[in-house]
């Protein structure tokens, strides 16, 4: 309503300022997501969430690209559309599960594990999309060089980060009051952003890496608590600035693509997520509930769309498509729908299918108290 495309309210006309605030918002949003990431969580969720997440991302990448090509879009627009549709929102879904009082349910553990893996995949996807965008083609040599460069950067970063940062924080912990610790955390974030940019990577990657490194320190909980107000402030600035860059007339003009893409998300995300959960050995009930919970796209979709526009390789209306598809209240309705979709599945599917899919691949359902640790572990319903 206050963007440069709406004239009857006081508006902000400087689009360069909007992009700058958007980039700052991305940095702090990814930094906070990194603080919640923790590599220990990745080890706990194991193969179950990994199989589900990779299945969903691969399916939605192909579905998004095919949808763009079918609508006559360019190769780069179609490719970035696939990336936009492939990642669910960690922030929105976790908040929705918390507000609905479902975080302790078994399917919620699976959903959170999938979101952790998807966040990691999204970072790698951004690097690949940036490389393809610069070369304007799928060059195996350039992609291999980019992945090698990323691997070397990550190796050096983690070696220095794992040994240096915890040691410094431990030795200076008595000097770290809340204000000082917040300043130090933000300074470390911006330093890593600068190093990532100098190495040819995105600022979002640097912010996420520093957040994930600080998540492994003894001060992780304090830092996360202190950074939360900063994240809320700049997260709001990010979403507002992205909204200000969306032209409402473009949504009206391209209402058919918006409708088609919305259908692809609402149908493709739950089907692919449920299929991935079944492949990982989860029972049908939990797979359906997890699939419905993941039926939307989120903050990484905004970031990928913004990345394409900033690199000058996608059309400006692609961000408008993302704005028309995403809605923060959709996950709550879909999560509740998932809870009621199980009885419907039992009625529509053959009895033999329901019986065979109602147990995990590793055998009968475990008793109450079995957790979400590694491999094909089951979760309490």
N, C-alpha and C positions, 0 to 999 in steps of 0.2 A: 504493500500500500504506500510505502514511502520511497520506493525506488524511482529511477528516472523514467519509467514507462507509464507511471500514473500521475496525471497532471493536476488533479483537483485537490491534492494534499501537498504540504511542503515536502519537497523532494531533495534527494542527494544526487547531484548530476555528475560528480566526478567518478567515473567508472574505475580509474586507476586506484583511487583510494579504496573503493569497494574491494577490488582484487587484493590489495595489500592487507586489509583487515581480514579478508577471507583466508589468506595464507597464514597470517598470525594465528587465526582460530584453528586452522589445521594443525599447526605445530603443537599447540597446547592440548588439543583434542587427542592427537596421536601420542603425545607424551603421557597423558593420563591413562590411555588404553595400554601403553607399555607397562605402566606401573601395576596395572591389574593383570598383566599377561603372565609373568612368572614361568620360567621353563620347568619348574617343578609341576605345574599344572599340566603341561604337555606330557610329562612322563606319567602322570596319574591317569589321564584319559585314555592313553594307549591307542590300540588299533581300532577300537570300536568307533570312537569319534573321528579318527583319521579317515577311515574308510567312508563314513557317512559324509564328511566334509568334502573330500576329494571327489566323490561321486556327484555331489550336488554342484560343485564348482565346474567340473568338466561338462556336465549336462547343460547347465545354464549358459556357459560360454558358447557351446555349440548352438543351443536354442536361440540365444540372443543374436549371434552372428547370422544364423539362417533367417531369422525374422527380419533383420535389417536388409539382407540381400533380397528377400522376397518383396520388400516394400520399395526396392529400387535405390537404396542408400549406397553411398560409396563404401569402398572396402574398409577404410579407417573408421568411418562412422559405425559400420556394422561390428567391427572388431571391438571398439570401445563400448558399444551397447552390450555386447556379451560380457565384458568385464563389469559393467555397471550392474547388470542383473544377477551376477554370480555370487555376491557377498551379502549376507544378512547383517542386520544391525545389532551389534553387541549391546550398546547402550540402551536402545529402546526395548529389546527383548528381555534383558535382565531386569530392567525397571518394571516392565509389565508383569513378569513372573513374581517379582517382589510385591507389587501392589495387589495382585490377585491371591497372594498367600500360597503360591505353588512352588516355591524354590526348593522345598524339601521333598517334592515328589520325584519318583525315579526318572521319569522322562525329562524333568528339568535338569537333572545332572547330565544326561546325555546332550541336551540342547546347549548347555553352557560349555561342555567339552567341544562340541562342534564349532561353536562360536570362537573359541580360543584358537582352534586349528585354522578356521577361516580367516582370522585376523592375520595370522602368519602367512597364509597363502596370498592374501590381498597385498601384503608388502612385496612379496616376490612378483606378483602379477603386475604391480605398478612398474617395477624395474623392467620386466619383459615388454610391457606396452610402451614404455618410454623408448626402449631400444628399437622396437619395430617402428614407432612413430618417426624417429630420427632417420632411420634407413629407408622408410616407406615401403619395406618389403620384408618377407621372412627370409633373412639371410642366416644360414646355419652358422657360418663363421663368426659373424658379428654377434649373434645371440650367445654363442659359446664363449666369445671373448668377454661379453658383458657379464655372463654368469661367473666366469673365472675371476673377473675384476670384483664382482660382488662378494664372491667367496673369500678372496684375499682381504677385502675391506672388513668383512665380518670377523675373520680370524684375528686380524690385528686388533680390531675394536674389542673383541671379547677377551683376548689375552690381557690387554692393558686394563680393560674395565673390571675384569674379575679379580685381578691381583692388586691394582692400584686404588680404585675407588673405595672398596670396602675397608682397606687398610687406612686410608686417609680419614674416612668417616669414623672409624673405630677410635683412632688416636685423638681426634678432635671432638669427640662426642660430648665432653664436658664443656666445651666452648659453644656448643650448638644450642642456643635457645631457639624458639620457634621462628622468629623473624630471620635469624641468621641461616637456619636450615632451609627455609623457603628460598632465600636469595641464592644460596649455594646450589640448590636443586634446579632452579630456573637457569642459573648461569651454566651449569653442566649441560642442561638441555640445549641451550642456545649455542654452546661450544660445539656439541656434536652435530647440530644443524649446520653450522658453518663448515665443519670438516666434511660432512656428507656432501654439501654443495660443492666444495672445492674438489672432491673426488669425482664429481659428475653425477651424483645421485640426488634424489629429491630431498627437500627439507623434512618431509613427513617421515622418510626412512630414518634420518638421524634422530628425530624426536622420539620415534618408537623404540629405537635401539637403546637410547639413554634411559628411557622409562623402564625397559625390560632389564637393564643392568642394575638400576637402582632397586628394582623389585626383589633382587637377590641379596640385598644388604640387610643388616640388622635394623636399619632405620626405615625400612620400606613402608611400614604401617604409618609411622609419623609423617613421612613425606607425602604419602597418598592422602592422608587427612588434611595436611596443610595445602596441598595443591588443588584439592577438590573445589574450593571457591574460585580459584583462578580458572580451572577447567570449566566450571559452570558459566563463568563470565564470558570467556573467549569462545566456548562452545556455542553459547547463544549468539555471540557476534558473528561466528562463522555461518550458522544457519540463517541468520537475518541477512547477512551480506550476500549469501548465495541466493536467497529469496529475492533480494533487491535486483539481482541481475537477470531474473526471469521475467520475460515479457508476457503478461496475461493474454495479449492478443495472439501470441504465438501458440498458446495452448488451445485457443479457440480455432485458430486456422488449421492446426495439426491435430484436431480432436480424434481423428481416426487412428493415426499411429499411437497416440496416447492410450486409446482404448485397447488396441491390439497388444501393445507392450504390457499393459496392466493384466490382461488375460494370460499372457505368457508367464508373468510372475506368479499370479494367483494359482495357476494350474501347474506350472513347471516346478516351482520351488517345493511344494509339499510332496509331489510325486517323486521327484529325484531324491529328496531328503528321506522319505519313507523307504524308497528302494535301497538307498545306501545303508540305512539302519538295518534293514532285513538282510542285506549282504554281509553286514558285520556280525550277524547272529542274534539280533534283538527280536523279541516277539512282535507279532503284528500290532497288538494294542499300543505298545510303547512306540513303535515305528510311526504309526498314524498320528499319535499325539505329538511326537517330536516334529514330524513333517509339517503339521498345521502350525506349530509354533514358529517355524522358520520361514513362513510364507510371506516374506516381504524383503525389502532392500533398505540399506541404511546409510550411515555416515561415510563409509568407504565408497559408496556409489557416488555421492556428491564429490568426493575427492578425486575419483577416477574421471568423472565428467569434467571437473575443473582442470585436471591435468591435460586432457585432450584439447580443451579450448586454449589453455595457456601455451601449449606447444604449437598451436595453430594448425592442427591436423584434423580437427573435427568441426562440424558445423555448430554454430551457436545455439541452434534449436535443440541440440542433443541435451543440454542442461535443462531446457524447458521440459523435455520428455521426462527426465528424472524427477523434476519438481511435480509433474502431474501424476506420477506413479506412486511416489512415497507419501505416506501419511502416518503420523506417530500413534494414532489411536487404532489403526488396523490390527496390530498384533494382539491386543487384548481380545478382540472379537474372534480372531482366528484361533487363539489358544483355547477359548471356551468352546469353540466349534470342534476343535480337536478332541476335547474331552467327551463330546457327544457323538463323534463320528465313528467310534469303535462299534457300538451296537449296530449302526447302519451297515458297516462293513461285514459284520457277521451275517446280516440278512442278505446282502447282495452277492457275497462270494460263496462258492460251493463249500459244503460242510467239511469235506476232506482238506481243502486248502486252509480253512480257518484252523482246523485241528493241527495241521503240520506247521503252520506259521505262528502258532500260539506258544511255542517253546523256542528256546534259543538253540543255535547251532551246536552249543556245547552240552545240551541236555536240558533236564527240567529246570524250572525257575528256582533260583536260590532262595533261601529263607531270608526273613527280615534281618537287616543289618549288614548284608553283603554290600560292598561299596562299589565305587566306580573306578577301581584301580585296574589299570592296564589290560592289554590283550582284548579278549572278547568277553570281559566281565559283564555281568548283568547288573541292573539297577533295580532298586525297590520301586514298585509301581505306586 
